[in-house]
C-alpha cells in the first residue's frame, strides 16, 4: 500500500469524508461532505500530512508558510515545525483590539509565502486570503491543498497566475476508498454522477443600475447619468490649478458620471472657477464630487462644509466623509449626497475588517449616505464606488494599489470606478477616458450575465 493511500484510509477512519446527503454553504445538495478538522486530534497523521504537503513544493524557495483559517492552521503549523520555515498566522477577522492586524508574525515585504488550505472548491476563500496577504507586501508563490473538490477552484486560480498543488482530487480519494472497500459500487456511481454533472449553486446576481434600491436623489441622478451615457466612470481631477481642472472637464465631461475634486489642493481657487465648472457640468451632464473626506465632530464638519473660503455646501453635489464620528455627525450635510469612506486602496491601510463592518452598519442606517468607497461587495441599497482603478499600472511608490475594471465589476460588484492619474496624467485624456468608459461599461454588462 502506498504512503498516500495509507494516510487517506487512516484519516477516513477519523471521519474526514462523510457520505450521505449534505447541504453545502453554496446551497448545493452534495452526496459527500469533507471536514479535515479531526486531523488536528491525531499528531501522527498531522505530521504525515505535513510531510506529504511539503513534498508538493520546492521548500528551498519558501520563506513563510500561512494557513487559511481555520482548518488549515494546524497543518501550516506542523509544516513550519517540520520544515523550519517561519509561520505567519492570518486572522479570519479583526477583533478590534490588540494589534488589530490581519497577519500575525514576523515578516518583511517581498518575502515569498506558501498558502496552505484544507479543501478547494470555488477558490473564493483562497482569493480573499491572497488579496489580504499581498496587501501586506508578500508574494504568494504556491498554494497546497489537501483535497481538490474539482469544482473549478484550481483552474480559477491558475488563470490569475497562482499554482495550486493538491494532495488528492476528490475522484482520486473516491477511487482509493473504493479500492479498499470503504465504498461500494452503488455509492461510487452516485458520487461520480454528482462530480461529472455538478449542479449549479444558486447565485444572487448583481442588480443592474435601474434595479438598485437607491432612494437618495443624488444617487438616482448618478444612475440616470450612467444609463444615458453608458458610463460608470468617475474621474478624479487631483490637479492644483483651476485652468487644468476646467480644461480636463471640457475634454472628458461627456464621458464621465462625476468629476471628483480635492479643492484644498487648488492653488488659485476662486468663485469664478466654481461658476465655470458648474456650467461645464450642466452642459456635459456630470456631477461635481468634492472628495473632502470629512472626519470630525458634527459641529466642526458643518463649519468645514458651509464656511471658509471653499463654501462646499454652495456647489458640491456630493462629498466624501469618514463615519468615525458616528451617524449624527453626518446630518450636517443636509440634502447633499454623502459617500462614506469605508475602505481605502493604499497598502497598509488601517481600515481593517473590524472598522469596515462597523462603518458599513453606519452607512446602511444613515439617510445622508447613498454610496460607500470600498474594495468589496456591499448591500444593494448602497452604491459602491471603487478607487484605485488603472488599465496599465499596478501601484506606485506611495502605497497606492490598482485594480482593473474587470476585477472591480466582476469580483467586487462595484457600481462606479474612480480613475485619477490614469486619465489626467495622459497626454490625450479624452482618448484615455473613452477607453476607460468603454472597458468599464463592458465589464459592468459582463458582470450581469
C-alpha positions as CSV (number, residue, x, y, z in Angstrom):
1,X,0.0,0.0,0.0
2,X,1.3,3.4,-0.9
3,X,2.0,6.0,1.8
4,X,-0.7,8.4,0.4
5,X,-3.2,5.6,0.3
6,X,-2.4,4.5,3.9
7,X,-2.7,8.1,5.1
8,X,-6.1,8.5,3.4
9,X,-7.5,5.3,4.9
10,X,-6.4,6.2,8.4
11,X,-7.7,9.8,8.0
12,X,-11.0,8.3,6.7
13,X,-11.5,6.4,9.9
14,X,-11.4,9.8,11.7
15,X,-14.4,10.9,9.6
16,X,-12.7,13.5,7.3
17,X,-15.1,12.4,4.5
18,X,-18.7,11.6,5.2
19,X,-21.2,10.2,2.7
20,X,-25.0,10.8,2.7
21,X,-27.0,13.9,1.9
22,X,-25.5,17.3,2.8
23,X,-26.4,20.9,2.1
24,X,-23.2,22.9,1.4
25,X,-22.7,26.5,2.1
26,X,-23.3,27.3,-1.5
27,X,-26.8,25.8,-1.2
28,X,-25.9,22.7,-3.3
29,X,-27.1,19.3,-2.2
30,X,-24.0,17.0,-2.1
31,X,-23.6,13.2,-1.6
32,X,-20.5,13.8,0.4
33,X,-19.0,16.2,2.9
34,X,-15.4,16.9,3.6
35,X,-14.2,18.1,7.1
36,X,-10.5,17.8,7.7
37,X,-10.6,19.4,11.2
38,X,-10.5,16.0,13.0
39,X,-6.9,15.6,11.8
40,X,-5.8,18.1,14.4
41,X,-6.5,15.4,17.0
42,X,-4.1,12.9,15.5
43,X,-0.5,14.3,15.9
44,X,1.0,11.4,13.8
45,X,-1.4,11.8,10.9
46,X,-1.0,15.5,11.0
47,X,2.8,15.1,10.8
48,X,2.4,12.6,7.9
49,X,0.1,15.0,6.1
50,X,2.5,17.9,6.6
51,X,5.4,15.9,5.1
52,X,3.2,15.0,2.1
53,X,2.2,18.6,1.5
54,X,5.8,19.8,1.7
55,X,6.8,17.3,-0.9
56,X,4.4,19.1,-3.4
57,X,6.6,22.2,-3.4
58,X,10.3,23.1,-3.6
59,X,10.8,24.4,0.0
60,X,14.1,25.9,-0.9
61,X,12.3,28.9,-2.2
62,X,9.9,29.2,0.7
63,X,10.4,32.0,3.2
64,X,7.0,31.9,5.0
65,X,4.1,29.5,5.5
66,X,0.5,30.7,6.1
67,X,-2.6,28.6,6.7
68,X,-6.1,29.7,5.6
69,X,-8.2,29.8,8.8
70,X,-9.3,27.7,10.5
71,X,-8.9,24.1,9.4
72,X,-5.5,24.6,7.7
73,X,-3.9,26.3,10.7
74,X,-2.8,23.1,12.4
75,X,-1.4,21.8,9.1
76,X,0.5,25.0,8.4
77,X,1.9,25.0,12.0
78,X,3.1,21.4,11.7
79,X,4.6,22.1,8.2
80,X,6.5,25.0,9.8
81,X,7.9,22.9,12.6
82,X,8.9,20.1,10.2
83,X,10.5,22.3,7.6
84,X,11.9,25.1,9.7
85,X,10.1,27.7,7.5
86,X,8.6,30.5,9.7
87,X,4.9,30.6,10.2
88,X,2.6,33.6,9.9
89,X,-1.0,33.5,11.0
90,X,-3.8,35.0,9.1
91,X,-6.8,36.1,11.2
92,X,-10.3,35.3,9.8
93,X,-11.5,38.6,11.1
94,X,-10.2,41.5,13.1
95,X,-11.3,41.6,16.7
96,X,-10.9,45.4,17.1
97,X,-8.4,45.2,19.9
98,X,-4.7,44.3,20.4
99,X,-2.6,44.9,17.3
100,X,-5.7,44.8,15.0
101,X,-3.6,43.1,12.4
102,X,-4.9,40.6,9.9
103,X,-1.5,38.9,9.6
104,X,0.4,38.0,12.8
105,X,4.1,37.0,12.9
106,X,7.4,38.3,11.8
107,X,7.8,39.0,8.1
108,X,9.2,41.5,5.6
109,X,7.8,42.9,2.4
110,X,8.8,41.0,-0.6
111,X,9.1,37.6,1.1
112,X,7.6,34.5,-0.6
113,X,4.7,32.9,1.2
114,X,3.2,29.4,0.8
115,X,-0.5,29.2,1.4
116,X,-2.0,26.1,2.9
117,X,-5.7,25.2,2.5
118,X,-7.7,22.1,3.5
119,X,-10.2,21.9,0.6
120,X,-10.5,23.9,-2.5
121,X,-13.9,24.2,-4.2
122,X,-14.6,27.5,-6.0
123,X,-11.3,29.1,-4.8
124,X,-13.1,32.1,-3.3
125,X,-11.7,31.9,0.2
126,X,-8.2,31.5,-1.2
127,X,-8.6,34.5,-3.5
128,X,-9.7,36.6,-0.4
129,X,-6.7,35.3,1.6
130,X,-4.3,36.0,-1.3
131,X,-5.6,39.6,-1.5
132,X,-5.1,40.2,2.2
133,X,-1.6,38.6,2.2
134,X,-0.4,40.5,-0.8
135,X,-1.7,43.8,0.6
136,X,0.9,43.3,3.3
137,X,3.6,43.2,0.5
138,X,4.2,39.5,0.5
139,X,4.4,37.3,-2.6
140,X,2.2,34.2,-2.8
141,X,4.3,31.7,-4.7
142,X,2.5,28.4,-4.3
143,X,-0.7,27.0,-2.7
144,X,-1.0,23.5,-1.4
145,X,-4.4,21.9,-0.5
146,X,-5.2,18.5,0.9
147,X,-8.3,17.9,-1.3
148,X,-9.4,19.4,-4.6
149,X,-13.2,19.0,-5.0
150,X,-12.7,19.6,-8.7
151,X,-15.3,22.3,-8.9
152,X,-13.2,24.9,-10.8
153,X,-11.2,26.5,-8.0
154,X,-7.8,25.3,-9.1
155,X,-8.5,26.5,-12.7
156,X,-9.8,29.8,-11.5
157,X,-6.6,30.5,-9.5
158,X,-4.4,29.3,-12.4
159,X,-6.0,32.0,-14.6
160,X,-4.8,34.5,-12.0
161,X,-1.3,33.1,-12.2
162,X,-1.3,31.0,-9.0
163,X,-0.2,27.4,-8.9
164,X,-2.3,25.1,-6.8
165,X,-0.9,21.6,-5.8
166,X,-3.4,19.1,-4.4
167,X,-2.5,16.0,-2.4
168,X,-5.7,14.4,-3.6
169,X,-8.5,15.2,-6.0
170,X,-11.9,14.0,-4.9
171,X,-12.0,11.5,-7.7
172,X,-8.7,10.0,-6.6
173,X,-9.9,9.8,-3.0
174,X,-13.1,8.1,-4.0
175,X,-11.2,5.6,-6.1
176,X,-8.8,4.7,-3.2
177,X,-11.7,4.3,-0.8
178,X,-13.5,2.1,-3.3
179,X,-10.3,0.1,-4.0
180,X,-10.0,-0.8,-0.3
181,X,-13.8,-1.5,0.1
182,X,-14.7,1.6,2.1
183,X,-17.3,2.5,-0.6
184,X,-19.4,0.1,-2.6
185,X,-20.2,0.3,-6.3
186,X,-23.5,2.0,-5.8
187,X,-22.1,4.7,-3.6
188,X,-19.2,5.3,-6.1
189,X,-21.7,5.6,-9.0
190,X,-23.8,8.1,-7.1
191,X,-20.8,10.3,-6.2
192,X,-19.2,10.1,-9.6
193,X,-22.5,11.2,-11.2
194,X,-22.6,14.2,-8.9
195,X,-19.0,15.1,-9.8
196,X,-19.4,14.6,-13.5
197,X,-22.7,16.6,-13.5
198,X,-22.4,19.1,-10.7
199,X,-25.5,21.2,-10.0
200,X,-25.1,25.0,-10.3
201,X,-25.1,26.8,-7.0
202,X,-28.0,29.2,-6.5
203,X,-26.4,32.6,-7.0
204,X,-27.7,36.1,-6.3
205,X,-26.8,38.0,-9.4
206,X,-25.8,41.6,-9.1
207,X,-28.5,44.1,-9.7
208,X,-28.5,46.3,-12.8
209,X,-28.3,50.1,-12.2
210,X,-32.1,50.6,-12.7
211,X,-32.8,47.8,-10.2
212,X,-30.7,49.2,-7.4
213,X,-32.6,50.2,-4.2
214,X,-31.3,53.8,-4.1
215,X,-33.7,56.5,-2.9
216,X,-31.3,59.4,-2.4
217,X,-31.8,61.9,-5.2
218,X,-28.1,62.3,-5.9
219,X,-27.7,58.5,-6.1
220,X,-30.7,58.3,-8.5
221,X,-29.1,61.1,-10.6
222,X,-25.9,59.2,-10.9
223,X,-27.7,56.1,-12.0
224,X,-29.7,58.1,-14.6
225,X,-26.5,59.7,-16.0
226,X,-24.8,56.2,-16.1
227,X,-27.7,54.8,-18.2
228,X,-27.8,57.8,-20.5
229,X,-24.1,57.8,-21.2
230,X,-23.4,54.1,-20.8
231,X,-20.6,55.1,-18.4
232,X,-19.7,54.2,-14.8
233,X,-16.6,56.4,-14.8
234,X,-15.8,58.9,-12.1
235,X,-12.7,60.9,-13.0
236,X,-10.5,62.2,-10.2
237,X,-9.0,65.6,-11.0
238,X,-6.2,65.8,-8.4
239,X,-4.8,68.9,-10.1
240,X,-3.6,72.1,-8.5
241,X,-4.7,74.8,-10.8
242,X,-8.2,75.9,-11.9
243,X,-7.1,76.0,-15.6
244,X,-6.0,72.4,-15.5
245,X,-9.3,71.2,-14.0
246,X,-11.5,73.2,-16.3
247,X,-9.5,72.0,-19.3
248,X,-9.9,68.4,-18.2
249,X,-13.6,68.9,-17.5
250,X,-14.2,70.2,-21.1
251,X,-12.2,67.3,-22.6
252,X,-13.7,64.4,-20.7
253,X,-17.0,65.7,-19.3
254,X,-19.2,63.9,-21.8
255,X,-17.6,60.5,-20.9
256,X,-17.9,60.7,-17.1
257,X,-20.7,60.4,-14.5
258,X,-18.8,62.6,-12.0
259,X,-15.7,64.8,-11.6
260,X,-14.0,64.4,-8.3
261,X,-12.1,67.3,-6.8
262,X,-9.8,68.0,-3.9
263,X,-10.4,71.7,-3.6
264,X,-7.9,72.2,-0.8
265,X,-5.0,71.4,-3.1
266,X,-6.1,74.1,-5.7
267,X,-3.6,77.0,-5.5
268,X,-5.9,79.6,-7.2
269,X,-9.3,78.6,-6.0
270,X,-12.0,81.2,-6.6
271,X,-15.7,81.6,-7.1
272,X,-15.4,82.2,-10.8
273,X,-13.8,78.8,-11.1
274,X,-16.8,77.2,-9.4
275,X,-19.2,79.1,-11.7
276,X,-17.3,77.9,-14.8
277,X,-17.2,74.3,-13.6
278,X,-20.9,74.2,-12.9
279,X,-21.6,75.5,-16.4
280,X,-19.5,72.7,-17.8
281,X,-21.1,70.1,-15.6
282,X,-24.6,71.2,-16.8
283,X,-23.6,71.2,-20.4
284,X,-21.7,67.9,-20.2
285,X,-24.1,66.2,-17.8
286,X,-21.9,65.2,-14.8
287,X,-22.0,65.5,-11.1
288,X,-19.5,67.6,-9.1
289,X,-18.0,65.5,-6.4
290,X,-15.9,67.1,-3.6
291,X,-13.6,64.4,-2.0
292,X,-13.2,66.3,1.2
293,X,-13.1,63.2,3.4
294,X,-14.7,64.9,6.4
295,X,-13.8,63.2,9.6
296,X,-14.5,65.4,12.7
297,X,-17.3,66.0,15.1
298,X,-20.6,67.3,13.6
299,X,-20.1,70.9,14.6
300,X,-16.6,71.2,13.0
301,X,-17.8,69.3,9.9
302,X,-20.6,71.7,9.5
303,X,-18.2,74.7,9.6
304,X,-15.9,73.0,7.1
305,X,-18.8,72.2,4.8
306,X,-20.5,75.6,4.9
307,X,-17.9,78.2,5.8
308,X,-14.3,79.1,5.0
309,X,-13.0,80.1,1.5
310,X,-14.4,77.0,-0.2
311,X,-18.1,77.0,0.9
312,X,-18.5,73.5,-0.3
313,X,-22.2,73.4,0.6
314,X,-22.9,76.0,-2.1
315,X,-21.8,74.0,-5.1
316,X,-21.0,70.3,-4.4
317,X,-23.5,67.6,-5.5
318,X,-21.8,65.1,-3.2
319,X,-19.0,64.8,-0.7
320,X,-17.0,62.1,1.0
321,X,-16.9,61.6,4.7
322,X,-15.4,59.2,7.2
323,X,-18.0,57.8,9.6
324,X,-15.7,57.6,12.6
325,X,-17.6,60.3,14.5
326,X,-20.9,58.4,14.1
327,X,-24.2,58.7,12.3
328,X,-25.3,62.0,13.9
329,X,-22.2,63.8,12.6
330,X,-23.4,63.2,9.1
331,X,-26.7,65.1,9.5
332,X,-24.9,68.4,8.9
333,X,-24.6,67.7,5.1
334,X,-28.4,68.1,4.6
335,X,-29.5,67.1,1.1
336,X,-26.0,66.8,-0.4
337,X,-25.2,63.2,-1.1
338,X,-22.6,61.5,1.1
339,X,-20.2,58.7,0.0
340,X,-18.8,57.1,3.2
341,X,-15.2,56.2,3.3
342,X,-15.3,52.6,4.3
343,X,-12.1,51.2,2.9
344,X,-9.0,52.7,1.2
345,X,-6.9,51.3,-1.6
346,X,-3.4,52.0,-0.2
347,X,-1.1,49.3,1.1
348,X,-1.1,49.0,4.9
349,X,-4.4,50.9,5.3
350,X,-5.8,50.8,8.9
351,X,-9.4,50.4,7.6
352,X,-9.4,46.8,8.7
353,X,-12.3,44.3,8.8
354,X,-13.5,45.4,12.2
355,X,-13.7,49.1,11.2
356,X,-15.2,48.2,7.8
357,X,-18.0,46.2,9.4
358,X,-18.9,49.0,11.8
359,X,-18.6,51.7,9.0
360,X,-21.0,49.7,6.8
361,X,-23.5,49.5,9.6
362,X,-23.5,53.3,9.9
363,X,-23.7,53.7,6.2
364,X,-26.7,51.4,5.8
365,X,-28.6,53.3,8.5
366,X,-27.8,56.9,7.6
367,X,-30.3,58.7,5.2
368,X,-27.4,61.0,4.2
369,X,-25.3,58.2,2.8
370,X,-26.2,56.7,-0.5
371,X,-22.7,55.4,-1.5
372,X,-19.6,53.9,0.0
373,X,-16.0,53.9,-1.1
374,X,-14.7,50.4,-0.6
375,X,-12.9,47.4,-2.2
376,X,-15.7,44.8,-1.6
377,X,-19.3,44.0,-2.3
378,X,-21.9,45.9,-0.3
379,X,-25.6,45.8,0.2
380,X,-28.0,46.7,-2.7
381,X,-29.3,49.8,-1.1
382,X,-25.8,51.5,-1.4
383,X,-23.8,52.4,-4.4
384,X,-20.2,51.1,-4.4
385,X,-17.5,53.5,-5.6
386,X,-14.1,51.8,-6.0
387,X,-10.9,53.9,-6.4
388,X,-7.6,52.6,-7.5
389,X,-8.5,51.5,-11.0
390,X,-5.9,51.6,-13.7
391,X,-5.6,49.8,-17.0
392,X,-1.8,49.6,-17.1
393,X,-0.2,50.3,-13.7
394,X,-0.4,48.0,-10.6
395,X,0.7,50.6,-8.0
396,X,3.0,53.5,-7.1
397,X,5.8,54.2,-4.6
398,X,3.5,55.7,-2.1
399,X,1.4,52.7,-1.4
400,X,-1.4,53.0,-3.9
401,X,-2.7,49.7,-5.3
402,X,-4.5,49.5,-8.5
403,X,-7.2,47.1,-9.9
404,X,-8.6,46.6,-13.4
405,X,-12.2,47.5,-14.4
406,X,-12.8,43.7,-14.9
407,X,-11.8,42.9,-11.4
408,X,-13.8,45.6,-9.6
409,X,-17.0,45.0,-11.5
410,X,-16.9,41.2,-11.6
411,X,-15.4,40.5,-8.1
412,X,-16.4,43.5,-6.0
413,X,-19.7,44.2,-7.9
414,X,-18.7,47.9,-7.9
415,X,-21.1,50.4,-9.3
416,X,-18.7,53.2,-10.2
417,X,-15.0,53.1,-10.7
418,X,-12.8,56.1,-9.8
419,X,-9.8,56.8,-12.1
420,X,-7.3,59.5,-11.4
421,X,-3.8,59.5,-12.8
422,X,-4.6,57.0,-15.5
423,X,-6.6,59.8,-17.2
424,X,-5.3,63.3,-16.1
425,X,-1.7,62.3,-16.4
426,X,-2.3,61.2,-20.0
427,X,-1.2,63.4,-23.0
428,X,-4.6,62.6,-24.5
429,X,-7.1,62.4,-21.6
430,X,-10.2,62.5,-23.8
431,X,-9.0,59.3,-25.7
432,X,-8.0,57.5,-22.5
433,X,-11.2,58.5,-20.7
434,X,-13.2,57.0,-23.6
435,X,-11.2,53.8,-23.3
436,X,-12.0,53.6,-19.6
437,X,-15.6,54.3,-20.3
438,X,-15.8,51.5,-22.8
439,X,-14.0,49.0,-20.7
440,X,-15.9,49.9,-17.5
441,X,-19.3,49.6,-19.2
442,X,-18.3,46.3,-20.9
443,X,-17.1,44.9,-17.5
444,X,-20.4,46.0,-15.9
445,X,-22.5,44.4,-18.6
446,X,-20.5,41.2,-18.4
447,X,-21.0,41.1,-14.6
448,X,-24.8,41.0,-15.1
449,X,-24.6,37.7,-17.2
